[in-house]
C-alpha cells in the first residue's frame, strides 16, 4: 500500500476503535477498496464482529449487466 493508503487505513481503524462512523471519500483510483479490504482483514484476523454496509450507485451496476 502507498503512504496515503496506509494513512486512510489507520483512519478507518481509529474510527472503528472509538465506534465512530465515517466515509472514505477522495478522487477515483486512490485505493479506497484496498484500504477497506485491509481493514476487513485486520478485523477478521482479530476475530472481531463488525458490520459492513456497501452502497453502489445504480448507474455503475447498469453497464455491468
PDB file as gemmi writes it, atoms N, CA and C in Angstrom:
CRYST1    1.000    1.000    1.000  90.00  90.00  90.00 P 1                      
ATOM      1  N   UNK A   1       0.843  -1.184   0.000  1.00  0.00           N  
ATOM      2  CA  UNK A   1       0.000   0.000   0.000  1.00  0.00           C  
ATOM      3  C   UNK A   1       0.888   1.246   0.000  1.00  0.00           C  
ATOM      4  N   UNK A   2       0.375   2.269  -0.612  1.00  0.00           N  
ATOM      5  CA  UNK A   2       1.093   3.551  -0.636  1.00  0.00           C  
ATOM      6  C   UNK A   2       0.905   4.279   0.696  1.00  0.00           C  
ATOM      7  N   UNK A   3       1.744   5.276   0.917  1.00  0.00           N  
ATOM      8  CA  UNK A   3       1.737   6.012   2.184  1.00  0.00           C  
ATOM      9  C   UNK A   3       0.354   6.583   2.516  1.00  0.00           C  
ATOM     10  N   UNK A   4      -0.284   7.215   1.537  1.00  0.00           N  
ATOM     11  CA  UNK A   4      -1.600   7.823   1.789  1.00  0.00           C  
ATOM     12  C   UNK A   4      -2.675   6.760   2.001  1.00  0.00           C  
ATOM     13  N   UNK A   5      -2.497   5.570   1.422  1.00  0.00           N  
ATOM     14  CA  UNK A   5      -3.442   4.486   1.651  1.00  0.00           C  
ATOM     15  C   UNK A   5      -3.304   3.934   3.067  1.00  0.00           C  
ATOM     16  N   UNK A   6      -2.090   3.868   3.544  1.00  0.00           N  
ATOM     17  CA  UNK A   6      -1.850   3.413   4.922  1.00  0.00           C  
ATOM     18  C   UNK A   6      -2.471   4.395   5.906  1.00  0.00           C  
ATOM     19  N   UNK A   7      -2.338   5.692   5.630  1.00  0.00           N  
ATOM     20  CA  UNK A   7      -2.965   6.699   6.490  1.00  0.00           C  
ATOM     21  C   UNK A   7      -4.487   6.537   6.488  1.00  0.00           C  
ATOM     22  N   UNK A   8      -5.065   6.264   5.327  1.00  0.00           N  
ATOM     23  CA  UNK A   8      -6.511   6.026   5.240  1.00  0.00           C  
ATOM     24  C   UNK A   8      -6.924   4.796   6.027  1.00  0.00           C  
ATOM     25  N   UNK A   9      -6.109   3.744   5.951  1.00  0.00           N  
ATOM     26  CA  UNK A   9      -6.374   2.519   6.715  1.00  0.00           C  
ATOM     27  C   UNK A   9      -6.343   2.805   8.218  1.00  0.00           C  
ATOM     28  N   UNK A  10      -5.328   3.547   8.668  1.00  0.00           N  
ATOM     29  CA  UNK A  10      -5.256   3.897  10.098  1.00  0.00           C  
ATOM     30  C   UNK A  10      -6.430   4.778  10.519  1.00  0.00           C  
ATOM     31  N   UNK A  11      -6.883   5.638   9.615  1.00  0.00           N  
ATOM     32  CA  UNK A  11      -8.060   6.457   9.895  1.00  0.00           C  
ATOM     33  C   UNK A  11      -9.278   5.569  10.114  1.00  0.00           C  
ATOM     34  N   UNK A  12      -9.465   4.563   9.253  1.00  0.00           N  
ATOM     35  CA  UNK A  12     -10.588   3.635   9.420  1.00  0.00           C  
ATOM     36  C   UNK A  12     -10.457   2.844  10.716  1.00  0.00           C  
ATOM     37  N   UNK A  13      -9.250   2.414  11.054  1.00  0.00           N  
ATOM     38  CA  UNK A  13      -9.044   1.682  12.309  1.00  0.00           C  
ATOM     39  C   UNK A  13      -9.382   2.568  13.514  1.00  0.00           C  
ATOM     40  N   UNK A  14      -8.971   3.835  13.442  1.00  0.00           N  
ATOM     41  CA  UNK A  14      -9.269   4.788  14.506  1.00  0.00           C  
ATOM     42  C   UNK A  14     -10.778   4.928  14.677  1.00  0.00           C  
ATOM     43  N   UNK A  15     -11.490   5.099  13.571  1.00  0.00           N  
ATOM     44  CA  UNK A  15     -12.949   5.217  13.637  1.00  0.00           C  
ATOM     45  C   UNK A  15     -13.568   3.973  14.262  1.00  0.00           C  
ATOM     46  N   UNK A  16     -13.090   2.811  13.875  1.00  0.00           N  
ATOM     47  CA  UNK A  16     -13.640   1.563  14.394  1.00  0.00           C  
ATOM     48  C   UNK A  16     -13.359   1.414  15.891  1.00  0.00           C  
ATOM     49  N   UNK A  17     -12.135   1.704  16.309  1.00  0.00           N  
ATOM     50  CA  UNK A  17     -11.762   1.554  17.723  1.00  0.00           C  
ATOM     51  C   UNK A  17     -12.626   2.415  18.637  1.00  0.00           C  
ATOM     52  N   UNK A  18     -12.968   3.614  18.191  1.00  0.00           N  
ATOM     53  CA  UNK A  18     -13.752   4.530  19.014  1.00  0.00           C  
ATOM     54  C   UNK A  18     -15.238   4.519  18.669  1.00  0.00           C  
ATOM     55  N   UNK A  19     -15.631   3.521  17.860  1.00  0.00           N  
ATOM     56  CA  UNK A  19     -17.034   3.309  17.497  1.00  0.00           C  
ATOM     57  C   UNK A  19     -17.661   4.532  16.809  1.00  0.00           C  
ATOM     58  N   UNK A  20     -16.855   5.183  15.956  1.00  0.00           N  
ATOM     59  CA  UNK A  20     -17.355   6.279  15.135  1.00  0.00           C  
ATOM     60  C   UNK A  20     -17.736   5.730  13.764  1.00  0.00           C  
ATOM     61  N   UNK A  21     -18.577   6.442  13.065  1.00  0.00           N  
ATOM     62  CA  UNK A  21     -18.897   6.123  11.680  1.00  0.00           C  
ATOM     63  C   UNK A  21     -18.126   7.084  10.788  1.00  0.00           C  
ATOM     64  N   UNK A  22     -17.828   6.652   9.590  1.00  0.00           N  
ATOM     65  CA  UNK A  22     -17.101   7.533   8.691  1.00  0.00           C  
ATOM     66  C   UNK A  22     -17.134   7.029   7.270  1.00  0.00           C  
ATOM     67  N   UNK A  23     -16.674   7.860   6.384  1.00  0.00           N  
ATOM     68  CA  UNK A  23     -16.660   7.545   4.958  1.00  0.00           C  
ATOM     69  C   UNK A  23     -15.299   7.926   4.396  1.00  0.00           C  
ATOM     70  N   UNK A  24     -14.747   7.027   3.586  1.00  0.00           N  
ATOM     71  CA  UNK A  24     -13.555   7.385   2.817  1.00  0.00           C  
ATOM     72  C   UNK A  24     -14.042   7.978   1.503  1.00  0.00           C  
ATOM     73  N   UNK A  25     -13.696   9.202   1.252  1.00  0.00           N  
ATOM     74  CA  UNK A  25     -14.122   9.845   0.008  1.00  0.00           C  
ATOM     75  C   UNK A  25     -12.946  10.645  -0.544  1.00  0.00           C  
ATOM     76  N   UNK A  26     -12.517  10.285  -1.745  1.00  0.00           N  
ATOM     77  CA  UNK A  26     -11.453  11.017  -2.414  1.00  0.00           C  
ATOM     78  C   UNK A  26     -11.603  10.806  -3.914  1.00  0.00           C  
ATOM     79  N   UNK A  27     -10.607  11.199  -4.650  1.00  0.00           N  
ATOM     80  CA  UNK A  27     -10.660  11.029  -6.100  1.00  0.00           C  
ATOM     81  C   UNK A  27     -10.672   9.546  -6.462  1.00  0.00           C  
ATOM     82  N   UNK A  28     -11.179   9.249  -7.628  1.00  0.00           N  
ATOM     83  CA  UNK A  28     -11.198   7.856  -8.090  1.00  0.00           C  
ATOM     84  C   UNK A  28      -9.768   7.350  -8.280  1.00  0.00           C  
ATOM     85  N   UNK A  29      -9.570   6.090  -7.935  1.00  0.00           N  
ATOM     86  CA  UNK A  29      -8.290   5.452  -8.199  1.00  0.00           C  
ATOM     87  C   UNK A  29      -7.235   5.622  -7.133  1.00  0.00           C  
ATOM     88  N   UNK A  30      -7.615   6.108  -5.957  1.00  0.00           N  
ATOM     89  CA  UNK A  30      -6.618   6.298  -4.909  1.00  0.00           C  
ATOM     90  C   UNK A  30      -6.586   5.162  -3.888  1.00  0.00           C  
ATOM     91  N   UNK A  31      -7.369   4.119  -4.102  1.00  0.00           N  
ATOM     92  CA  UNK A  31      -7.221   2.920  -3.285  1.00  0.00           C  
ATOM     93  C   UNK A  31      -8.171   2.751  -2.121  1.00  0.00           C  
ATOM     94  N   UNK A  32      -9.369   3.304  -2.225  1.00  0.00           N  
ATOM     95  CA  UNK A  32     -10.341   3.130  -1.129  1.00  0.00           C  
ATOM     96  C   UNK A  32     -10.677   1.656  -0.931  1.00  0.00           C  
ATOM     97  N   UNK A  33     -10.751   0.907  -2.022  1.00  0.00           N  
ATOM     98  CA  UNK A  33     -11.065  -0.520  -1.925  1.00  0.00           C  
ATOM     99  C   UNK A  33      -9.962  -1.259  -1.177  1.00  0.00           C  
ATOM    100  N   UNK A  34      -8.716  -0.964  -1.495  1.00  0.00           N  
ATOM    101  CA  UNK A  34      -7.581  -1.613  -0.824  1.00  0.00           C  
ATOM    102  C   UNK A  34      -7.585  -1.294   0.664  1.00  0.00           C  
ATOM    103  N   UNK A  35      -7.852  -0.047   1.015  1.00  0.00           N  
ATOM    104  CA  UNK A  35      -7.883   0.357   2.417  1.00  0.00           C  
ATOM    105  C   UNK A  35      -9.004  -0.366   3.163  1.00  0.00           C  
ATOM    106  N   UNK A  36     -10.144  -0.485   2.521  1.00  0.00           N  
ATOM    107  CA  UNK A  36     -11.290  -1.155   3.134  1.00  0.00           C  
ATOM    108  C   UNK A  36     -11.029  -2.645   3.311  1.00  0.00           C  
ATOM    109  N   UNK A  37     -10.457  -3.282   2.306  1.00  0.00           N  
ATOM    110  CA  UNK A  37     -10.127  -4.703   2.418  1.00  0.00           C  
ATOM    111  C   UNK A  37      -9.100  -4.925   3.522  1.00  0.00           C  
ATOM    112  N   UNK A  38      -8.122  -4.042   3.630  1.00  0.00           N  
ATOM    113  CA  UNK A  38      -7.123  -4.160   4.703  1.00  0.00           C  
ATOM    114  C   UNK A  38      -7.790  -4.073   6.070  1.00  0.00           C  
ATOM    115  N   UNK A  39      -8.742  -3.170   6.226  1.00  0.00           N  
ATOM    116  CA  UNK A  39      -9.463  -3.053   7.496  1.00  0.00           C  
ATOM    117  C   UNK A  39     -10.257  -4.319   7.785  1.00  0.00           C  
ATOM    118  N   UNK A  40     -10.985  -4.809   6.797  1.00  0.00           N  
ATOM    119  CA  UNK A  40     -11.799  -6.014   6.991  1.00  0.00           C  
ATOM    120  C   UNK A  40     -10.911  -7.200   7.378  1.00  0.00           C  
ATOM    121  N   UNK A  41      -9.785  -7.357   6.699  1.00  0.00           N  
ATOM    122  CA  UNK A  41      -8.882  -8.470   7.021  1.00  0.00           C  
ATOM    123  C   UNK A  41      -8.292  -8.342   8.415  1.00  0.00           C  
ATOM    124  N   UNK A  42      -7.965  -7.109   8.827  1.00  0.00           N  
ATOM    125  CA  UNK A  42      -7.410  -6.928  10.172  1.00  0.00           C  
ATOM    126  C   UNK A  42      -8.455  -7.232  11.241  1.00  0.00           C  
ATOM    127  N   UNK A  43      -9.706  -6.862  10.991  1.00  0.00           N  
ATOM    128  CA  UNK A  43     -10.771  -7.160  11.950  1.00  0.00           C  
ATOM    129  C   UNK A  43     -11.058  -8.659  11.987  1.00  0.00           C  
ATOM    130  N   UNK A  44     -11.042  -9.278  10.822  1.00  0.00           N  
ATOM    131  CA  UNK A  44     -11.283 -10.721  10.748  1.00  0.00           C  
ATOM    132  C   UNK A  44     -10.175 -11.482  11.466  1.00  0.00           C  
ATOM    133  N   UNK A  45      -8.953 -11.021  11.313  1.00  0.00           N  
ATOM    134  CA  UNK A  45      -7.800 -11.658  11.951  1.00  0.00           C  
ATOM    135  C   UNK A  45      -7.912 -11.601  13.477  1.00  0.00           C  
ATOM    136  N   UNK A  46      -8.491 -10.520  13.988  1.00  0.00           N  
ATOM    137  CA  UNK A  46      -8.670 -10.361  15.435  1.00  0.00           C  
ATOM    138  C   UNK A  46      -9.974 -10.980  15.921  1.00  0.00           C  
ATOM    139  N   UNK A  47     -10.708 -11.623  15.024  1.00  0.00           N  
ATOM    140  CA  UNK A  47     -11.990 -12.278  15.342  1.00  0.00           C  
ATOM    141  C   UNK A  47     -12.993 -11.315  15.964  1.00  0.00           C  
ATOM    142  N   UNK A  48     -12.996 -10.092  15.486  1.00  0.00           N  
ATOM    143  CA  UNK A  48     -13.962  -9.112  15.980  1.00  0.00           C  
ATOM    144  C   UNK A  48     -15.215  -9.150  15.126  1.00  0.00           C  
ATOM    145  N   UNK A  49     -16.342  -8.872  15.747  1.00  0.00           N  
ATOM    146  CA  UNK A  49     -17.581  -8.766  14.998  1.00  0.00           C  
ATOM    147  C   UNK A  49     -17.666  -7.364  14.416  1.00  0.00           C  
ATOM    148  N   UNK A  50     -18.148  -7.283  13.192  1.00  0.00           N  
ATOM    149  CA  UNK A  50     -18.290  -5.983  12.558  1.00  0.00           C  
ATOM    150  C   UNK A  50     -19.372  -6.051  11.500  1.00  0.00           C  
ATOM    151  N   UNK A  51     -19.900  -4.920  11.164  1.00  0.00           N  
ATOM    152  CA  UNK A  51     -20.946  -4.795  10.160  1.00  0.00           C  
ATOM    153  C   UNK A  51     -20.384  -4.016   8.973  1.00  0.00           C  
ATOM    154  N   UNK A  52     -20.644  -4.526   7.788  1.00  0.00           N  
ATOM    155  CA  UNK A  52     -20.196  -3.843   6.577  1.00  0.00           C  
ATOM    156  C   UNK A  52     -21.429  -3.463   5.767  1.00  0.00           C  
ATOM    157  N   UNK A  53     -21.524  -2.193   5.438  1.00  0.00           N  
ATOM    158  CA  UNK A  53     -22.601  -1.711   4.584  1.00  0.00           C  
ATOM    159  C   UNK A  53     -21.954  -1.145   3.328  1.00  0.00           C  
ATOM    160  N   UNK A  54     -22.372  -1.640   2.193  1.00  0.00           N  
ATOM    161  CA  UNK A  54     -21.808  -1.191   0.927  1.00  0.00           C  
ATOM    162  C   UNK A  54     -22.896  -0.542   0.085  1.00  0.00           C  
ATOM    163  N   UNK A  55     -22.615   0.655  -0.376  1.00  0.00           N  
ATOM    164  CA  UNK A  55     -23.533   1.370  -1.258  1.00  0.00           C  
ATOM    165  C   UNK A  55     -22.924   1.425  -2.645  1.00  0.00           C  
ATOM    166  N   UNK A  56     -23.713   1.055  -3.630  1.00  0.00           N  
ATOM    167  CA  UNK A  56     -23.260   1.096  -5.016  1.00  0.00           C  
ATOM    168  C   UNK A  56     -24.306   1.838  -5.830  1.00  0.00           C  
ATOM    169  N   UNK A  57     -23.856   2.764  -6.637  1.00  0.00           N  
ATOM    170  CA  UNK A  57     -24.773   3.532  -7.477  1.00  0.00           C  
ATOM    171  C   UNK A  57     -25.321   2.656  -8.596  1.00  0.00           C  
ATOM    172  N   UNK A  58     -26.603   2.800  -8.875  1.00  0.00           N  
ATOM    173  CA  UNK A  58     -27.225   2.013  -9.937  1.00  0.00           C  
ATOM    174  C   UNK A  58     -26.608   2.315 -11.301  1.00  0.00           C  
ATOM    175  N   UNK A  59     -26.128   3.523 -11.505  1.00  0.00           N  
ATOM    176  CA  UNK A  59     -25.529   3.861 -12.793  1.00  0.00           C  
ATOM    177  C   UNK A  59     -24.234   3.074 -13.029  1.00  0.00           C  
ATOM    178  N   UNK A  60     -23.632   2.571 -11.963  1.00  0.00           N  
ATOM    179  CA  UNK A  60     -22.436   1.737 -12.096  1.00  0.00           C  
ATOM    180  C   UNK A  60     -22.824   0.290 -12.374  1.00  0.00           C  
ATOM    181  N   UNK A  61     -23.875  -0.181 -11.724  1.00  0.00           N  
ATOM    182  CA  UNK A  61     -24.308  -1.564 -11.887  1.00  0.00           C  
ATOM    183  C   UNK A  61     -24.905  -1.788 -13.272  1.00  0.00           C  
ATOM    184  N   UNK A  62     -25.653  -0.822 -13.777  1.00  0.00           N  
ATOM    185  CA  UNK A  62     -26.323  -0.955 -15.074  1.00  0.00           C  
ATOM    186  C   UNK A  62     -25.416  -1.424 -16.198  1.00  0.00           C  
ATOM    187  N   UNK A  63     -24.294  -0.746 -16.459  1.00  0.00           N  
ATOM    188  CA  UNK A  63     -23.398  -1.171 -17.551  1.00  0.00           C  
ATOM    189  C   UNK A  63     -22.750  -2.537 -17.322  1.00  0.00           C  
ATOM    190  N   UNK A  64     -22.724  -3.016 -16.083  1.00  0.00           N  
ATOM    191  CA  UNK A  64     -22.085  -4.296 -15.794  1.00  0.00           C  
ATOM    192  C   UNK A  64     -22.955  -5.486 -16.200  1.00  0.00           C  
ATOM    193  N   UNK A  65     -24.251  -5.254 -16.372  1.00  0.00           N  
ATOM    194  CA  UNK A  65     -25.156  -6.361 -16.710  1.00  0.00           C  
ATOM    195  C   UNK A  65     -24.947  -6.848 -18.120  1.00  0.00           C  
TER     196      UNK A  65                                                      
END                                                                             
